[in-house]
């Protein structure tokens, strides 16, 4: 069985960066499931598809021409890693993620990222729905204020406008949508390790996940 590490958590908790560095350290493949929803949202907006047209968006999702190449995210050969991080795309992604047809369409695509020697998958339902048999499951979170601070800095660093009060409100609304939706709500998977990164650096967070992994892998090897 190809090993999988799942790292789930709310928006701006740092899970994407942690997952990327853990994957790099272990030589594993990386799946940014949140990017798939953002990519689907971007495709829908560019195609003029209404965000509540579940059937049309699901059709787009099933044929999403996406590739992850290190820090680059390619959609049909076009680099879109910066474009999909805009707040408008994030809001749209959160909305379409609540559509059961869209989530179903993306399941097979996500399973296809599981290949040797292993996979690190980050998102909101990686450990609960997509890879329930994962070798290690982590639920990574942080306070709303800490997450807003991180998102503000991220946007400013990339040259996008940002408003702290608006970011705080947006994160609270997204948390509510993600935890209260009927399909695959955001919650820790059974047996997941909980990691609050509010006061931790990225390096400390990565080190903790790797420590859990080595302990888990060592236990399985006995």
C-alpha positions as CSV (number, residue, x, y, z in Angstrom):
1,X,0.0,0.0,0.0
2,X,1.4,3.4,-1.0
3,X,1.7,5.5,2.2
4,X,-0.3,8.8,2.5
5,X,0.1,11.6,5.0
6,X,-3.1,13.8,5.2
7,X,-2.9,17.3,6.5
8,X,-6.3,18.9,7.0
9,X,-7.3,22.2,8.5
10,X,-9.1,25.5,8.0
11,X,-8.2,28.3,5.6
12,X,-4.8,30.0,6.2
13,X,-3.8,27.6,8.9
14,X,-0.5,27.0,7.1
15,X,-1.3,23.5,6.0
16,X,-0.2,24.1,2.4
17,X,3.3,25.3,3.3
18,X,3.7,22.5,5.9
19,X,2.5,19.8,3.4
20,X,4.8,21.1,0.7
21,X,7.9,21.0,2.9
22,X,7.0,17.6,4.4
23,X,6.6,16.2,0.9
24,X,9.9,17.7,-0.1
25,X,11.7,16.3,2.9
26,X,10.3,12.8,2.3
27,X,10.5,12.8,-1.5
28,X,6.7,12.3,-1.7
29,X,4.2,13.5,-4.3
30,X,2.1,16.5,-3.2
31,X,-1.6,17.1,-3.6
32,X,-3.0,20.6,-2.8
33,X,-6.7,19.6,-2.9
34,X,-7.7,23.2,-2.1
35,X,-6.0,24.3,-5.3
36,X,-8.2,21.9,-7.2
37,X,-11.3,23.7,-6.0
38,X,-9.7,27.1,-6.7
39,X,-8.7,25.9,-10.2
40,X,-12.2,24.7,-10.8
41,X,-13.5,28.0,-9.6
42,X,-11.1,29.9,-11.9
43,X,-12.1,27.7,-14.8
44,X,-15.8,28.3,-14.1
45,X,-15.4,32.0,-13.9
46,X,-13.3,32.2,-17.0
47,X,-15.9,30.1,-18.9
48,X,-18.8,32.2,-17.7
49,X,-20.4,29.4,-15.7
50,X,-22.6,30.3,-12.8
51,X,-21.2,29.3,-9.4
52,X,-24.5,27.5,-8.5
53,X,-24.6,25.5,-11.8
54,X,-23.5,22.2,-10.1
55,X,-23.7,20.1,-13.3
56,X,-21.6,22.4,-15.4
57,X,-19.0,23.0,-12.8
58,X,-18.7,19.2,-12.1
59,X,-18.1,18.7,-15.8
60,X,-15.3,21.2,-15.7
61,X,-13.8,19.5,-12.6
62,X,-13.8,16.0,-14.2
63,X,-11.5,17.2,-17.0
64,X,-9.4,19.7,-15.1
65,X,-6.0,19.8,-16.9
66,X,-3.9,20.4,-13.8
67,X,-0.2,19.7,-12.9
68,X,1.8,20.5,-9.8
69,X,5.4,21.2,-10.5
70,X,7.1,22.2,-7.2
71,X,5.8,25.7,-6.4
72,X,4.1,26.0,-9.8
73,X,0.5,25.1,-10.5
74,X,-0.3,24.6,-14.2
75,X,-3.7,24.7,-15.7
76,X,-3.6,23.6,-19.3
77,X,0.1,24.6,-19.3
78,X,-0.5,28.1,-17.9
79,X,1.0,29.1,-14.6
80,X,-1.9,30.1,-12.3
81,X,-0.5,29.7,-8.8
82,X,-0.8,33.5,-8.1
83,X,-4.1,34.0,-9.9
84,X,-5.9,31.3,-7.8
85,X,-4.8,32.9,-4.5
86,X,-6.9,36.0,-5.0
87,X,-9.6,36.4,-2.4
88,X,-12.4,36.3,-5.0
89,X,-11.2,32.9,-6.3
90,X,-10.9,31.6,-2.7
91,X,-14.5,32.7,-2.0
92,X,-15.8,31.1,-5.2
93,X,-13.9,27.9,-4.4
94,X,-15.4,27.7,-0.9
95,X,-18.9,28.0,-2.5
96,X,-18.5,25.4,-5.1
97,X,-16.8,23.0,-2.6
98,X,-20.2,22.8,-0.9
99,X,-21.7,21.3,-4.1
100,X,-21.9,17.5,-3.8
101,X,-21.6,16.9,-7.6
102,X,-18.4,18.9,-7.7
103,X,-16.8,17.1,-4.8
104,X,-17.7,13.7,-6.4
105,X,-16.2,14.8,-9.7
106,X,-12.9,15.6,-8.0
107,X,-12.5,12.4,-5.9
108,X,-11.1,10.3,-8.8
109,X,-8.8,13.1,-9.8
110,X,-7.4,13.3,-6.3
111,X,-7.0,9.5,-5.9
112,X,-4.8,9.7,-9.0
113,X,-2.1,11.6,-7.1
114,X,-1.4,8.6,-4.9
115,X,1.8,7.1,-6.4
116,X,5.1,5.7,-5.1
117,X,7.0,6.4,-2.9
118,X,4.2,8.2,-1.1
119,X,1.8,11.2,-1.0
120,X,1.3,14.2,1.2
121,X,-2.3,15.5,0.7
122,X,-3.5,18.7,2.2
123,X,-7.1,20.0,2.3
124,X,-10.2,19.8,4.4
125,X,-11.4,16.2,3.9
126,X,-8.3,14.3,3.0
127,X,-8.3,12.2,6.1
128,X,-12.0,11.9,6.6
129,X,-13.2,11.3,3.0
130,X,-10.5,11.0,0.3
131,X,-7.8,9.0,2.0
132,X,-9.5,7.4,5.1
133,X,-6.8,4.7,5.1
134,X,-3.9,7.2,5.3
135,X,-0.9,6.1,7.2
136,X,-0.7,9.4,9.2
137,X,-3.5,12.0,9.6
138,X,-2.9,15.5,10.9
139,X,-5.4,18.2,11.7
140,X,-3.6,21.5,11.6
141,X,-5.2,24.7,12.9
142,X,-4.6,28.2,14.3
143,X,-6.6,31.0,15.9
144,X,-8.6,33.2,13.5
145,X,-6.4,36.2,14.3
146,X,-3.2,34.3,13.6
147,X,-4.7,33.0,10.3
148,X,-5.8,36.5,9.3
149,X,-2.4,37.9,10.0
150,X,-0.8,35.2,7.8
151,X,-3.2,35.8,4.9
152,X,-2.8,39.6,5.2
153,X,1.0,39.2,4.9
154,X,0.7,36.7,2.1
155,X,-1.5,39.0,0.0
156,X,0.6,42.1,0.6
157,X,3.8,40.2,-0.3
158,X,2.2,39.1,-3.6
159,X,1.1,42.7,-4.3
160,X,-2.6,42.1,-3.7
161,X,-4.7,44.6,-1.7
162,X,-5.8,43.4,1.7
163,X,-8.0,44.6,4.6
164,X,-7.5,43.0,8.0
165,X,-11.1,43.4,9.2
166,X,-12.5,42.1,5.9
167,X,-10.1,39.1,6.1
168,X,-11.2,38.3,9.7
169,X,-14.9,38.4,8.6
170,X,-14.1,36.3,5.5
171,X,-12.3,33.6,7.5
172,X,-15.1,33.4,10.0
173,X,-17.7,33.0,7.3
174,X,-15.5,30.4,5.5
175,X,-15.0,28.4,8.7
176,X,-18.8,28.4,9.2
177,X,-19.4,27.2,5.6
178,X,-16.7,24.5,5.8
179,X,-17.8,23.1,9.2
180,X,-21.5,23.3,8.7
181,X,-21.9,21.9,5.2
182,X,-23.8,18.7,4.7
183,X,-21.1,17.0,2.6
184,X,-17.6,16.3,4.0
185,X,-17.6,19.0,6.7
186,X,-14.3,20.2,8.1
187,X,-13.4,18.2,11.2
188,X,-10.5,16.1,12.5
189,X,-10.4,12.6,11.1
190,X,-10.6,9.7,13.5
191,X,-7.2,9.1,14.9
192,X,-5.7,12.4,13.6
193,X,-3.0,14.2,15.4
194,X,-4.0,17.8,16.4
195,X,-1.5,20.6,15.8
196,X,-2.2,24.2,16.7
197,X,0.3,26.4,14.8
198,X,-0.8,29.7,16.3
199,X,2.5,30.1,18.1
200,X,4.7,27.9,16.0
201,X,7.0,28.7,13.1
202,X,6.7,26.8,9.8
203,X,9.9,25.0,10.7
204,X,8.6,23.9,14.0
205,X,5.3,22.7,12.5
206,X,7.1,20.7,9.8
207,X,9.5,19.2,12.3
208,X,6.5,18.0,14.4
209,X,4.7,16.4,11.5
210,X,8.0,14.6,10.4
211,X,8.5,13.4,13.9
212,X,5.0,11.9,14.0
213,X,5.7,10.3,10.6
214,X,9.0,8.7,11.5
215,X,7.4,7.4,14.7
216,X,4.4,6.0,12.8
217,X,6.6,4.6,10.0
218,X,8.9,3.0,12.7
219,X,5.9,1.4,14.4
220,X,4.5,0.0,11.2
221,X,8.0,-1.4,10.3
222,X,8.2,-3.5,13.5
